[in-house]
């Protein structure tokens, strides 16, 4: 995938909305593509909607391609903004801190439950 991202300028993510399987796709394809500095043009699925400020998300892939060709400076600006968001939200350090916070809350929850069950 990384080699393909290095060899392209734009990533197309078409979705067949008639097949419910595709509606449950996650955001990883969008994140990886934007992180690699590639503009994303995708059909709309719930996981992609959060990236609408940085990618072209819509029903008409061809319209997205036309828009990206007609607005190259906007494409670059969106990719730069997306990468800042990805760094702040999806970096290994950020993910690790989120897991640490979650696991500590679970541990605290168990500890208080166990304490309340003791005579």
C-alpha distances in whole Angstrom, upper triangle without the diagonal:
4,5,5,6,9,10,11,14,13,11,13,14,17,18,21,24,26,24,25,22,19,22,21,17,16,15,12,10,12,13,9,9,13,13,10,13,12,15,14,17,17,20,22,21,23,20,19,22,22,20,22,24,21,19,20,21,23,25,24,21,23,25,22,21,24,25,22,23,27,26,24,25,25,21,21,24,22,18,21,22,19,18,22,22,18,20,23,22,18,19,19,23,24,22,24,27,27,27,30,32,31,32,35,36,36,38,40,41,41,44,46,46,47,50,51,51,53,57
4,5,5,6,9,10,13,13,12,15,16,19,21,24,27,29,27,28,25,22,24,23,19,18,16,13,11,13,12,9,9,12,11,8,11,11,14,15,18,19,22,23,23,24,21,20,23,23,20,23,23,20,19,21,22,25,26,26,22,24,26,23,21,25,25,22,23,26,25,22,24,24,20,19,22,20,17,19,21,18,16,20,20,17,18,21,21,17,17,18,21,22,21,23,26,26,26,29,31,31,32,35,36,36,38,40,41,42,44,46,46,47,50,51,52,54,58
4,5,5,6,9,12,13,13,16,17,20,23,25,28,31,29,30,27,24,26,26,22,21,20,16,14,16,16,12,11,14,14,10,13,12,16,16,19,20,23,25,26,27,24,23,26,26,23,25,26,22,21,22,24,26,28,27,23,24,26,23,21,25,25,22,23,26,25,23,24,25,21,20,23,22,19,21,23,21,19,22,23,20,21,25,24,21,21,22,25,26,25,27,30,30,30,33,35,35,36,38,40,40,42,44,45,45,48,50,50,51,53,55,56,57,61
4,5,5,6,10,10,10,12,14,17,19,22,25,27,26,27,24,22,24,24,20,20,18,15,12,14,15,12,10,13,13,10,12,11,13,14,16,17,20,22,23,25,22,20,24,24,21,23,24,20,18,20,21,23,24,23,19,21,23,20,18,21,22,19,20,24,23,21,23,23,19,19,22,21,17,20,22,20,19,22,23,20,22,25,24,21,22,23,26,27,26,28,31,31,31,34,36,35,36,39,40,40,42,45,45,46,48,50,50,52,54,56,56,58,62
4,5,5,8,8,8,11,13,16,19,22,25,28,26,27,24,21,23,23,19,18,16,14,11,12,12,9,7,10,10,7,8,7,10,11,14,15,19,21,21,23,20,18,21,21,18,20,21,17,15,17,19,21,23,22,18,20,21,18,17,20,20,17,18,21,20,18,20,20,16,16,18,17,14,16,18,16,15,19,19,17,18,22,21,19,19,21,24,24,23,26,28,28,29,32,33,33,35,37,38,38,41,43,43,44,47,48,49,50,53,54,55,57,61
4,6,8,10,11,14,16,20,23,26,28,31,30,31,28,25,27,27,23,22,19,17,14,15,15,12,10,12,11,8,9,9,12,14,16,19,22,24,25,27,24,22,25,24,21,23,23,19,18,20,22,24,26,25,21,22,24,20,18,21,22,18,19,22,21,18,20,20,17,16,19,18,15,17,19,18,16,20,21,18,19,23,23,21,20,22,25,25,25,28,30,30,31,33,35,35,37,39,40,41,43,45,46,47,49,51,51,52,55,56,57,59,63
4,7,10,10,13,16,19,22,25,28,30,29,31,28,25,27,28,24,23,21,19,16,16,17,14,12,14,14,11,11,10,13,14,16,19,22,25,26,28,25,23,26,26,23,24,24,21,19,20,22,24,25,24,20,20,22,20,17,20,21,17,17,21,21,18,20,21,17,17,20,20,17,19,22,20,19,23,24,21,23,26,26,24,24,25,28,29,29,31,33,33,34,37,38,38,40,42,44,44,46,48,49,50,52,54,54,55,58,59,60,62,66
4,6,7,10,13,16,20,23,25,28,27,28,27,23,25,26,22,22,19,18,14,14,16,13,10,12,13,10,10,7,10,11,13,15,19,21,23,25,23,20,23,23,20,21,21,18,16,16,19,21,22,20,16,17,18,16,13,16,17,14,14,18,17,15,17,18,14,14,18,17,14,17,20,18,17,21,22,20,22,25,25,23,23,25,28,28,28,31,33,33,34,37,38,38,39,42,43,43,46,48,48,49,51,53,53,55,57,58,59,62,65
4,7,10,13,16,20,23,25,28,28,29,27,24,25,26,22,22,19,18,15,14,15,14,10,11,13,10,8,6,7,9,11,14,18,20,22,24,22,19,21,22,18,18,18,15,13,14,17,19,20,19,15,15,16,13,11,13,14,10,11,14,14,11,14,14,11,11,14,14,12,14,17,16,16,19,20,19,21,24,24,22,23,26,28,28,28,31,33,32,34,37,38,38,40,42,43,43,46,48,48,49,52,53,54,55,57,59,60,62,66
4,6,10,13,16,19,21,25,24,25,24,20,22,23,19,19,16,16,12,11,13,12,9,9,12,10,9,5,5,6,7,10,14,17,18,21,19,16,18,19,15,15,16,13,10,11,13,15,17,15,12,12,13,10,8,12,12,9,10,13,13,11,14,14,10,11,14,13,11,14,16,14,15,19,19,18,20,23,23,21,23,25,28,27,27,30,32,31,32,35,36,36,38,41,41,42,44,46,46,47,50,51,51,53,56,56,58,60,64
4,6,10,13,16,18,22,21,22,20,17,18,19,16,16,13,13,9,9,11,10,7,9,12,10,10,6,6,5,6,8,12,14,16,18,16,13,16,17,14,14,16,13,10,10,12,14,15,14,11,12,14,11,10,13,14,11,13,16,16,15,17,16,12,14,16,14,12,16,17,14,15,19,19,17,20,22,21,20,21,23,26,26,25,28,30,29,30,33,34,34,36,38,39,39,42,43,43,45,47,49,49,51,53,54,55,57,61
4,6,10,13,15,18,18,19,18,14,16,17,14,15,14,14,10,10,13,13,10,12,15,14,14,10,9,6,5,6,9,12,14,16,15,12,15,17,14,14,16,14,10,10,10,11,12,11,8,10,12,9,9,12,13,12,14,17,17,16,19,17,14,16,19,16,15,18,19,17,18,21,21,19,22,25,23,22,24,26,29,28,27,30,32,30,32,35,36,35,37,40,40,40,43,44,44,45,48,49,49,51,54,54,55,58,61
4,6,10,12,15,15,16,14,11,12,14,11,12,11,12,8,8,12,12,10,12,15,15,15,12,11,7,6,4,6,9,10,13,12,10,13,15,13,13,16,14,11,10,9,10,11,11,8,12,13,11,12,15,15,14,17,19,19,19,21,20,16,19,20,17,16,20,20,17,19,22,20,19,22,24,22,20,23,25,28,26,25,29,30,29,29,33,33,32,34,37,37,37,40,42,41,42,45,46,46,48,51,51,52,55,58
4,7,9,12,12,14,13,10,11,13,11,14,13,15,12,12,16,16,14,16,19,19,19,16,14,10,8,6,5,9,10,14,13,11,14,17,15,15,18,17,13,12,10,10,9,9,7,10,13,11,12,15,16,16,18,20,21,21,24,22,19,21,23,20,19,23,23,20,22,25,23,22,25,27,25,24,26,28,31,30,28,32,33,31,32,36,36,34,37,40,39,39,42,44,43,44,47,48,48,50,52,53,53,56,60
4,6,9,8,10,10,6,8,10,9,12,13,15,12,13,17,17,16,18,21,21,22,18,17,13,11,8,6,8,8,12,12,11,13,16,16,16,19,18,15,14,11,10,9,11,10,13,15,14,15,18,19,19,21,24,24,24,27,24,22,24,25,22,22,25,25,22,24,26,24,23,26,28,25,24,27,29,32,30,28,31,33,31,31,35,35,33,35,38,38,37,40,42,41,42,45,46,45,48,50,50,51,54,57
4,5,6,8,9,7,8,11,11,15,16,18,16,17,20,21,20,22,25,25,25,22,20,17,14,11,8,10,10,14,15,14,16,19,19,19,22,22,19,17,14,13,10,12,12,15,17,16,18,21,21,22,24,26,27,27,30,28,25,28,29,26,25,29,28,25,27,30,28,26,30,31,28,27,30,32,35,33,31,34,36,33,34,37,38,35,38,41,40,39,42,44,43,44,47,48,47,49,52,52,52,55,58
4,5,7,9,7,7,10,11,15,16,19,17,17,21,22,21,23,26,26,27,24,22,18,15,12,9,9,8,12,14,13,14,18,18,18,22,22,19,17,14,12,10,12,13,16,17,17,19,22,22,23,26,27,27,29,31,28,26,29,29,26,26,29,28,25,28,30,28,27,30,31,28,27,31,32,35,33,31,34,35,33,33,37,37,34,37,40,38,38,41,43,41,42,46,46,45,47,50,50,50,53,57
4,6,9,9,9,12,14,17,19,22,20,21,24,25,25,26,29,30,30,27,25,21,19,15,12,12,12,15,17,17,18,22,22,22,25,26,23,21,17,15,13,15,16,19,20,20,22,25,25,26,29,30,31,32,34,32,29,32,33,30,30,33,32,29,32,34,31,30,34,34,31,30,34,35,38,36,34,37,38,35,36,39,39,37,39,42,41,40,43,45,43,44,47,48,46,49,52,51,51,55,58
4,5,6,7,10,11,15,18,20,18,20,23,24,23,25,28,28,29,27,25,21,19,16,13,13,12,14,16,17,18,21,22,22,26,26,23,21,18,17,15,17,17,21,22,22,23,26,27,27,30,32,32,33,35,32,30,32,33,30,29,33,32,29,31,33,30,29,32,33,30,29,32,33,36,34,31,34,36,33,33,37,37,34,36,40,38,37,41,42,41,41,45,46,44,46,49,49,49,52,55
4,5,5,7,10,13,16,18,18,19,22,23,23,25,27,28,29,27,25,22,20,16,14,13,10,12,14,15,17,19,21,21,25,25,22,21,18,17,16,19,19,22,24,23,25,28,28,28,31,33,33,33,35,32,30,33,33,29,29,32,31,28,30,32,29,27,31,31,28,27,30,31,34,32,29,32,34,30,30,34,34,31,33,36,35,34,37,39,37,38,41,42,40,43,46,45,45,48,52
4,6,6,8,11,14,16,16,17,20,21,21,23,25,26,28,25,24,21,19,16,14,14,11,12,13,15,17,19,20,21,25,25,22,22,18,18,17,20,19,23,24,23,25,28,28,28,31,33,33,33,35,32,29,32,32,29,28,31,30,27,28,30,28,26,29,30,26,25,28,28,31,30,27,30,32,29,28,32,32,30,31,35,33,32,35,37,36,36,40,41,39,41,44,44,44,47,51
4,5,6,9,12,14,13,14,17,18,18,20,22,23,24,22,21,17,16,12,10,10,8,10,11,12,14,17,17,18,22,21,18,18,15,15,14,16,16,19,21,19,21,24,24,24,27,29,29,29,31,28,26,28,29,25,25,28,27,23,25,28,25,23,27,27,24,23,26,27,30,28,26,29,31,28,28,32,32,29,31,35,34,33,36,38,36,37,41,42,41,43,46,45,46,49,52
4,6,9,11,14,14,14,17,19,19,20,23,24,25,22,21,17,16,12,10,9,5,7,8,10,12,14,16,16,20,20,18,17,14,14,13,16,16,20,21,19,22,25,24,24,27,29,28,29,31,28,25,28,28,24,24,27,26,22,25,27,24,22,26,26,23,22,25,27,29,27,25,28,29,26,27,30,30,28,30,33,32,31,35,36,35,36,39,40,39,41,44,43,44,47,50
4,6,10,12,13,14,16,17,18,20,22,23,25,23,22,18,18,14,13,11,7,8,8,10,12,14,16,17,21,21,19,19,16,16,17,19,19,23,24,22,24,27,26,26,29,31,30,31,32,29,26,28,29,25,24,27,26,22,24,26,23,21,24,24,21,20,23,24,27,24,22,25,26,23,23,27,27,24,27,30,29,28,31,33,31,32,36,36,35,38,40,40,41,44,47
4,7,9,9,10,13,14,15,17,18,20,21,19,18,15,15,12,11,10,7,8,7,9,12,13,14,16,19,18,16,17,14,15,16,18,17,21,22,20,22,25,24,23,27,29,28,28,29,26,24,25,26,22,21,24,23,19,21,23,20,18,21,22,19,17,21,22,24,22,20,23,25,22,22,26,26,24,26,30,29,28,31,33,32,33,36,37,37,39,41,42,42,45,48
4,6,7,9,10,11,13,14,16,17,19,18,17,14,15,13,13,12,9,8,5,8,11,11,12,14,17,16,15,16,14,16,18,20,19,22,23,20,22,25,24,23,27,29,27,27,28,25,22,24,24,20,19,22,20,17,18,20,17,15,18,19,15,14,17,18,21,19,16,20,21,19,19,23,23,21,23,26,26,25,29,30,29,31,34,35,34,36,39,39,40,43,46
4,6,5,6,9,10,11,12,14,16,15,14,11,13,11,12,11,9,9,5,6,9,9,9,12,14,13,12,14,12,15,17,19,18,21,21,18,20,23,22,20,24,26,24,24,24,22,19,20,20,17,16,18,17,13,14,16,14,11,15,16,13,11,14,16,19,17,15,19,20,18,19,22,23,21,24,26,26,26,29,31,30,32,35,36,36,38,40,41,42,44,48
4,5,5,6,8,10,10,12,14,14,14,12,14,13,15,14,13,13,9,9,13,12,11,14,16,14,13,16,15,18,20,21,19,22,23,20,21,24,23,21,24,27,25,24,25,23,20,20,21,17,15,18,17,13,13,16,14,11,14,15,13,10,13,14,17,16,14,17,19,18,18,22,22,21,23,26,26,26,29,31,31,32,35,36,36,38,40,41,42,45,48
4,6,5,6,9,10,11,13,11,11,9,11,10,12,13,12,13,10,9,13,13,11,14,16,14,12,14,13,16,18,19,16,19,20,17,18,21,20,18,21,24,22,21,23,21,18,18,19,16,14,17,17,13,14,17,15,13,15,18,15,13,15,17,20,19,17,21,23,21,22,25,26,25,27,30,30,30,33,35,35,36,39,40,40,42,44,45,46,48,52
4,6,5,6,8,10,11,9,9,7,9,9,11,12,11,12,9,7,10,10,8,10,12,10,8,11,10,14,16,17,15,18,18,15,16,19,18,16,19,21,19,19,20,17,14,15,16,13,11,14,14,10,11,14,12,10,14,16,14,12,15,17,20,18,17,21,22,21,22,25,26,25,28,30,30,31,33,35,35,37,39,40,40,42,45,45,46,49,53
4,5,5,6,9,10,10,10,9,12,12,15,15,14,14,11,9,12,11,9,12,13,10,10,13,13,17,20,21,18,21,21,18,19,22,20,18,21,23,21,20,20,18,15,15,16,13,11,13,12,8,9,11,10,7,10,12,10,8,11,13,16,15,14,17,19,18,19,22,23,23,25,27,28,28,31,33,33,34,37,38,38,40,42,43,45,47,51
4,6,5,6,9,9,11,10,13,14,17,17,17,17,14,12,15,14,12,15,16,13,12,15,16,19,21,22,19,22,22,19,19,22,21,19,21,24,22,20,21,19,16,16,17,15,12,14,14,11,10,13,12,9,11,14,13,10,12,13,17,16,15,18,20,20,21,24,25,25,26,29,30,30,32,34,35,36,38,40,40,42,44,45,46,48,52
4,5,5,7,5,7,7,10,11,15,16,16,17,14,12,15,15,12,14,15,11,10,13,14,17,19,19,16,18,19,16,15,19,18,15,18,20,19,17,18,17,13,13,15,12,10,12,13,10,10,14,13,11,13,16,15,13,15,17,20,19,19,22,24,23,24,27,28,28,30,32,33,33,36,38,38,39,42,43,44,45,48,49,50,52,56
4,5,5,5,6,7,11,12,16,16,17,17,14,12,14,13,10,12,12,8,8,11,13,17,20,20,17,19,19,15,16,18,17,14,17,19,17,15,15,14,11,10,12,9,6,9,10,7,7,10,10,8,11,14,13,12,13,16,19,18,18,21,23,22,24,26,27,27,29,32,32,33,36,37,37,39,41,43,43,45,47,48,50,52,55
4,5,7,9,11,14,16,19,19,20,20,16,15,17,15,12,15,15,11,12,15,17,20,23,23,21,23,23,19,19,22,20,17,20,22,20,17,17,16,13,12,13,11,8,9,10,8,6,9,10,7,9,12,12,10,10,13,16,15,16,19,20,20,22,24,25,26,28,30,31,32,34,35,36,38,40,41,42,44,46,47,48,50,54
4,6,9,11,14,16,20,21,21,22,19,17,19,18,15,17,17,13,13,16,18,21,24,23,20,22,23,19,18,21,20,17,19,21,19,17,17,17,13,12,14,13,9,11,13,10,9,12,13,11,12,16,16,13,14,16,18,19,19,21,23,23,25,27,29,29,31,33,34,35,37,39,39,41,43,44,45,47,49,50,51,53,57
4,7,9,13,16,19,20,21,22,19,17,19,18,14,16,15,11,11,14,17,20,23,22,19,20,20,17,16,19,17,14,16,18,16,13,13,13,10,8,11,10,6,8,11,9,8,11,13,11,13,16,16,15,15,18,21,20,21,24,25,25,27,29,30,31,33,35,36,37,39,41,41,43,45,46,47,49,51,52,53,55,59
4,6,10,12,16,18,19,21,18,15,17,17,13,14,14,11,9,12,14,17,20,19,15,17,17,14,13,16,15,11,13,16,14,12,13,13,9,9,12,10,7,10,12,10,10,14,15,13,15,18,18,17,18,20,23,22,23,26,27,27,28,31,32,32,34,37,37,38,40,42,42,44,46,48,48,50,52,53,54,57,60
4,7,10,13,15,17,19,17,13,15,15,11,11,12,8,6,8,11,14,16,16,13,14,14,10,10,13,11,8,11,13,12,10,12,10,7,8,10,8,6,10,11,10,11,14,15,14,16,19,18,18,19,22,25,23,24,27,28,28,29,32,33,33,35,37,38,38,41,42,43,44,47,48,48,50,52,53,55,57,61
4,6,10,12,13,15,13,10,12,13,9,10,11,8,5,6,8,11,13,13,10,12,13,9,9,13,12,9,12,15,14,13,15,13,9,11,13,10,9,13,13,11,13,16,15,14,17,19,18,17,19,22,25,23,23,27,28,27,28,31,32,31,34,36,36,37,40,41,41,43,45,46,47,49,51,51,53,55,59
4,7,10,12,15,14,10,12,13,11,10,12,10,6,5,6,8,10,9,6,9,9,6,7,10,10,9,12,14,13,14,16,14,11,14,15,12,12,16,16,14,16,19,18,17,21,22,21,20,23,26,28,26,26,30,31,29,31,34,34,34,36,39,38,39,42,43,43,45,47,48,48,50,53,53,54,57,60
4,6,9,11,11,8,10,12,10,10,13,11,8,6,5,6,8,9,6,10,11,8,10,13,13,12,15,17,17,17,19,17,14,17,18,15,15,18,18,15,18,20,19,18,21,23,21,20,23,25,28,26,25,29,30,28,30,33,33,32,35,37,37,37,40,42,41,43,45,46,46,48,51,51,52,55,58
4,7,10,11,8,9,13,12,11,14,14,11,8,6,5,5,7,7,11,11,9,12,15,14,15,18,19,19,20,22,19,17,20,21,18,18,21,21,18,21,23,21,20,24,25,23,22,25,28,30,28,27,31,32,30,31,34,34,33,35,38,37,37,41,42,41,43,46,46,46,48,51,51,52,55,58
4,7,8,6,7,10,10,9,13,14,11,9,6,5,7,10,10,14,13,12,15,17,16,17,20,21,21,22,23,20,18,21,21,18,18,22,20,17,20,22,20,19,23,24,21,21,25,27,29,27,25,29,30,27,29,32,32,30,33,36,35,35,38,39,38,40,43,43,43,46,48,48,49,52,55
4,6,5,7,10,11,11,15,15,13,12,9,9,10,13,13,17,17,15,18,21,20,20,23,25,24,25,26,23,21,23,23,19,20,23,21,18,21,23,20,19,23,23,20,20,23,25,28,25,23,27,28,25,26,30,29,27,30,33,32,32,35,36,35,37,40,40,40,42,45,44,45,48,52
4,6,5,8,10,11,14,15,14,14,10,12,13,16,17,20,20,18,21,23,22,22,26,27,25,26,27,24,22,24,24,20,20,23,21,18,20,22,18,18,21,21,18,18,22,24,26,23,21,25,25,22,24,27,26,24,27,30,28,28,32,33,32,34,37,37,36,39,41,41,42,45,48
4,6,7,8,10,13,14,12,13,11,13,15,18,17,21,21,18,21,23,22,21,25,26,25,25,26,23,20,22,22,18,18,20,18,15,17,19,15,14,18,18,15,14,18,20,22,19,18,21,22,19,21,24,24,22,25,28,26,27,30,31,30,32,35,35,35,38,40,40,41,44,47
4,6,6,7,10,10,9,10,7,10,12,15,14,18,17,14,17,20,18,17,21,22,21,21,22,19,17,19,19,15,15,18,16,13,15,17,14,14,17,18,15,15,18,21,23,20,19,23,24,21,23,26,26,25,28,30,29,30,33,34,33,35,38,39,38,41,43,43,44,47,51
4,5,5,9,10,9,10,7,9,12,15,15,18,17,15,18,20,18,18,22,22,21,22,22,19,17,19,18,15,16,18,16,13,16,18,14,15,18,18,16,16,20,23,24,21,21,25,25,22,24,27,26,25,29,31,29,30,34,34,33,36,38,39,39,41,43,43,45,48,51
4,6,8,9,9,11,10,12,16,18,18,21,20,17,20,22,19,19,23,23,21,22,21,18,17,18,17,13,14,16,13,11,14,14,11,12,15,15,12,13,17,20,21,18,18,22,22,19,21,24,23,23,26,28,27,28,31,32,31,34,36,36,37,39,41,41,43,46,49
4,5,6,6,8,8,11,15,17,16,19,17,14,17,19,16,15,19,20,18,18,18,15,13,15,14,10,11,13,11,8,11,12,10,10,14,14,12,13,16,19,21,18,18,22,22,20,23,26,25,25,28,30,29,30,33,34,34,36,38,39,39,42,44,44,46,48,52
4,5,5,6,6,9,13,14,14,16,15,12,15,17,14,14,17,18,16,17,17,13,12,15,13,10,11,14,12,10,14,15,12,13,17,17,16,17,20,23,25,22,22,26,26,24,26,29,28,28,31,33,32,33,36,37,37,39,42,42,42,45,47,47,48,51,54
4,6,8,9,12,16,17,16,18,16,13,16,17,14,14,17,17,14,15,15,11,11,13,11,7,10,11,9,8,12,13,11,13,16,16,15,17,19,23,24,21,22,26,26,24,27,29,28,28,32,33,32,34,37,38,37,40,42,42,43,46,47,47,49,52,55
4,7,9,13,16,17,15,17,16,12,14,16,13,12,15,16,13,13,13,9,8,10,8,5,6,9,7,6,9,11,10,11,14,15,14,15,17,21,22,20,21,25,25,24,26,29,28,29,32,33,33,34,37,38,38,40,43,43,44,46,48,48,50,53,56
4,6,10,13,13,12,14,13,9,11,13,11,10,13,14,12,13,13,10,8,11,11,7,8,11,10,8,11,14,13,13,16,17,16,17,19,22,24,22,22,26,27,25,28,31,30,30,33,35,35,36,39,40,39,42,44,45,45,48,49,50,51,54,57
4,6,10,10,9,11,9,6,9,11,8,8,12,13,12,13,14,11,9,13,13,10,11,14,14,12,15,17,16,17,20,21,20,20,23,26,28,26,26,30,30,29,31,34,33,33,36,38,37,38,41,42,42,44,47,47,47,50,52,52,54,56,60
4,7,9,8,11,10,8,11,13,11,12,15,16,15,16,18,15,13,16,16,13,14,17,16,14,17,19,17,17,21,22,20,20,23,26,28,26,25,29,30,28,30,33,32,32,34,37,36,37,40,41,40,42,45,45,45,48,50,50,51,54,58
4,6,7,10,9,8,11,13,12,13,16,17,16,18,20,17,16,19,19,16,17,21,19,18,21,23,21,21,25,25,24,24,27,30,32,29,29,33,33,31,33,36,35,34,37,40,39,39,42,43,42,45,47,48,47,50,52,52,53,56,60
4,6,9,9,9,12,13,13,15,18,18,19,21,23,20,19,22,23,19,21,24,23,21,24,26,24,24,28,29,27,27,30,32,35,32,32,35,36,34,35,39,38,37,40,42,41,41,45,46,45,46,49,50,49,52,54,54,55,58,61
4,5,5,7,9,10,11,13,15,16,17,19,21,19,17,21,22,19,20,24,23,22,25,27,25,25,29,30,28,28,31,34,36,34,33,37,38,36,37,41,41,39,42,45,44,44,47,49,48,49,52,53,52,55,57,57,58,61,65
4,5,5,6,9,10,11,13,14,15,17,19,17,15,19,20,18,18,22,22,20,22,25,24,24,27,28,27,26,29,32,34,32,32,35,37,35,36,40,40,38,41,44,43,43,47,48,47,49,52,52,52,55,57,57,58,61,64
4,5,5,6,9,10,11,12,14,16,19,17,16,19,21,19,19,23,23,22,24,27,26,26,29,31,30,29,32,34,37,35,35,38,40,38,39,43,43,42,45,47,47,47,50,52,51,53,55,56,56,58,61,61,62,65,68
4,5,5,6,9,10,10,12,14,17,15,14,18,19,17,18,22,22,21,24,26,25,25,29,30,29,29,32,35,37,35,35,38,39,38,39,43,42,42,44,47,46,47,50,51,50,52,55,56,55,58,60,60,61,64,68
4,5,5,6,9,10,10,12,15,13,11,15,16,14,15,18,18,17,20,22,22,22,25,27,26,25,28,31,33,31,31,35,36,34,36,39,39,38,41,44,43,44,47,48,47,49,52,53,53,55,57,58,59,62,65
4,5,5,6,9,10,11,14,13,11,14,16,15,15,19,19,18,20,23,23,23,26,28,27,27,29,32,34,33,32,36,37,36,38,41,41,40,43,45,45,46,49,50,50,52,54,55,55,57,60,60,61,64,67
4,5,5,6,9,10,14,13,12,15,17,16,17,20,21,20,23,25,25,25,28,30,30,29,32,35,37,35,35,39,40,39,41,44,44,43,46,48,48,49,52,53,52,55,57,58,58,60,62,63,64,67,70
4,5,5,6,9,11,10,9,13,14,13,14,17,18,18,20,23,22,23,26,27,27,27,29,33,35,33,33,37,38,36,39,41,41,41,44,46,45,47,50,51,50,52,55,55,56,58,60,60,62,65,68
4,5,5,6,9,8,6,10,12,11,12,15,16,15,18,20,20,21,23,25,25,25,27,30,32,31,31,35,36,34,37,39,39,39,42,44,44,45,48,49,49,51,53,54,55,57,59,59,61,63,67
4,6,6,10,10,9,11,14,14,14,17,19,19,20,23,24,24,26,28,28,28,30,33,35,34,34,38,39,38,40,43,43,43,46,48,48,49,51,53,53,55,57,58,58,61,63,63,65,67,71
4,6,9,9,9,12,14,14,16,18,19,20,22,24,24,25,28,29,30,30,31,35,37,35,36,39,40,39,42,44,44,44,47,49,49,50,53,54,54,56,58,59,59,62,64,64,66,68,72
4,6,5,6,9,10,11,12,15,15,16,19,20,21,22,24,26,27,27,29,32,34,32,33,37,37,36,39,41,41,41,44,46,46,47,50,51,51,53,55,56,57,59,61,61,63,66,69
4,5,5,6,9,10,11,13,14,15,17,19,20,21,23,25,25,26,27,30,32,31,32,35,36,35,38,40,40,41,43,45,45,47,49,50,51,53,55,56,56,59,60,61,63,65,69
4,5,5,6,9,10,11,12,14,16,17,19,20,21,23,24,25,26,29,30,29,31,34,34,34,37,39,39,40,42,44,44,46,48,49,50,52,54,54,56,58,59,60,62,64,68
4,5,5,6,9,10,10,12,14,15,16,18,20,21,22,23,24,28,29,28,29,32,33,32,35,37,37,37,40,42,42,43,46,47,47,49,51,52,53,55,57,57,59,62,65
4,5,5,6,9,10,10,12,14,15,16,18,20,21,21,22,26,27,26,27,30,31,30,33,35,35,36,38,40,40,42,44,45,46,48,50,51,51,54,55,56,58,60,64
4,5,5,6,9,10,11,13,14,15,17,19,20,20,21,24,26,25,26,29,30,30,32,34,34,35,38,40,40,41,44,45,45,48,49,50,51,53,55,56,58,60,63
4,5,5,6,9,10,11,13,14,16,17,18,19,20,24,25,23,25,28,28,28,31,33,33,34,37,38,38,40,42,43,44,46,48,48,50,52,53,54,56,58,62
4,5,5,6,9,10,10,12,14,15,16,17,18,22,23,22,23,26,27,26,29,31,31,31,34,36,36,37,40,41,41,43,45,46,47,49,51,52,53,56,59
4,5,5,6,9,10,10,12,14,15,15,16,20,21,20,21,24,25,25,27,29,30,30,33,35,35,36,39,40,40,42,44,45,46,48,50,51,53,55,58
4,5,5,7,9,10,11,13,14,15,15,19,20,19,21,24,24,24,27,29,29,30,32,34,34,36,38,39,40,42,44,45,46,48,49,51,52,54,58
4,5,5,6,9,10,11,12,14,15,19,19,17,19,22,22,22,25,27,27,28,31,32,32,34,36,37,38,40,42,42,44,46,47,48,50,52,56
4,5,5,6,9,10,10,11,13,16,17,16,17,20,21,20,23,25,25,26,28,30,30,32,34,35,36,38,40,40,42,44,45,46,48,50,54
4,5,5,6,9,10,10,10,14,15,14,16,19,19,19,22,24,24,25,27,29,30,31,33,34,35,37,39,40,41,43,45,46,48,50,53
4,5,5,6,9,10,10,14,14,13,15,18,18,18,21,22,22,24,26,28,28,30,32,33,34,36,38,39,40,42,43,44,46,48,52
4,5,5,6,8,10,13,14,11,13,16,16,16,19,21,20,21,24,25,26,28,30,31,31,34,35,36,37,40,41,42,44,46,49
4,5,5,5,7,10,12,10,11,14,15,14,17,19,19,20,23,24,25,26,29,30,30,33,34,35,37,38,40,41,43,45,49
4,6,6,5,9,9,8,10,13,13,14,16,18,19,20,22,23,24,26,28,29,30,32,34,35,36,38,40,41,43,44,48
4,6,6,10,9,7,10,12,12,12,15,16,16,18,20,21,22,24,26,27,28,30,31,32,34,36,37,38,40,42,46
4,6,9,9,6,7,11,11,10,13,15,15,16,18,20,20,22,24,25,26,28,30,31,32,34,35,36,38,40,44
4,6,8,6,6,10,11,10,12,15,15,16,18,20,21,22,24,25,26,28,30,31,32,34,36,37,38,40,44
4,5,5,6,8,10,11,12,14,15,17,18,20,21,23,24,26,27,29,30,32,33,35,36,38,39,41,45
4,6,5,6,9,10,10,12,14,15,16,18,20,21,22,24,25,27,28,30,31,32,34,36,37,39,43
4,5,5,6,9,10,10,12,14,15,16,18,20,21,22,24,26,27,28,30,31,33,35,36,37,41
4,5,5,6,9,10,11,12,14,15,17,18,20,21,23,24,26,27,29,30,32,33,35,37,40
4,5,5,6,9,10,11,12,14,15,17,18,20,21,23,24,26,27,28,30,32,33,35,39
4,5,5,6,9,10,10,12,14,15,16,18,20,21,22,24,26,27,28,30,32,33,37
4,5,5,6,9,10,10,12,14,15,16,18,20,21,22,24,26,27,29,30,32,35
4,5,5,6,9,10,11,12,14,15,16,18,20,21,23,24,26,27,29,31,34
4,5,5,6,8,10,10,12,14,15,16,18,20,21,22,24,26,27,29,32
4,5,5,6,9,10,10,12,14,15,16,18,20,21,22,24,26,27,31
4,6,5,6,9,10,11,12,14,15,17,18,20,21,23,25,26,30
4,5,5,6,9,10,10,12,14,15,17,18,20,21,23,25,28
4,5,5,6,9,10,11,12,14,15,16,18,20,21,23,26
4,5,5,6,8,10,10,12,14,15,16,18,20,21,25
4,5,5,6,9,10,11,12,14,15,17,19,20,24
4,5,5,6,9,10,11,12,14,15,17,19,22
4,5,5,6,9,10,10,12,14,15,17,20
4,5,5,6,9,10,10,12,14,16,19
4,5,5,6,9,10,11,13,15,18
4,5,5,6,8,10,11,13,16
4,5,5,6,9,10,11,15
4,5,5,6,9,10,13
4,5,5,6,9,12
4,5,5,7,10
4,5,5,9
4,6,8
4,6
4
